[in-house]
């Protein structure tokens, strides 16, 4: 089969399409004929350092949508021809290929109304946003949330989900993306390059602060954001934890939530693995009901992936880039 091959760690900008053997599904797995794959920063980040479980050439690509070609032993919930989308295990070979394998219980069924490209845009960014908001922060109507990086994938999905839940949404974005994030549902957009984010947040909240922060940027940014939280506030982070010592204990009574979506694959917790599928099911329903945008901004071919990952690494991308395979 054709696949985009990573020859060795660190060489992701030099990936090229080549021929490799088609994978086979093990017990509990499904083999998927890939139709679309979503790009994510985790692709170039993990490819830079590699993974001890990889053999080379390796195949990247976590967010896969396609049609089941074959089912492994013991799989009863799926059949050949079913349309599915899933978030893959980064320790295994991924979806930048004609065929890919995943565990049957982590896949979601794609409704007929949804294209493969729309579905493939969801998993990594969408499920991360969903998990942060509803599994960790437990957001509630009339709260206020600060979402960093609103023009990106996680931020863009989080804005939409939080606004639907009835929150006041403040987000950070470059000035040229302010109209974009407000179209997604943000009430206020802060230009993090030109404004003091915490100062602006406190002004917008009349000195109270926000109930929740979703940080998608860095440890330092998460640490700075602690000053924007109100009493009993919460922060969820995906790019490193804040410095907890910045806030004196027994003062603001803050809660901290690490988001590591793919960690479920490495756990022995079957329920948490199945929750990947449940989150996918819910977000697909929102797509069908036109309550969620898949954020697809660009559709590319497989051989264009390295160049597109460079753009991602330079933070010059809004929304989602998706590969159309077939």
Secondary structure, DSSP 8 states (H G I E B T S, - for coil): -EEEEB-STT-GGG-EEEE-------TTEEEEEEEEEE--HHHHHHHHH--TT--SSB----EEEEEEEEE-TT--S--TT-EEEEE--TTS--SSBSEEEEEGGG-EE--TTS-HHHHHTTIIIIIHHHIIIIIIS---TT-EEEES-TTSHHHHHHHHHHHHTT-EEEEE--GGGHHHHHHHT-SEEE-TTTS-HHHHHHHHTTTS-EEEEEE-S-HHHHHHHGGGEEEEEEEEESS----GGGS-TTTS--EEEE--GGGGGGSS-HHHHHHHHHHHHHHHHHHHTT-----EEEEE-GGGHHHHHHHHHTT---SEEEEE--
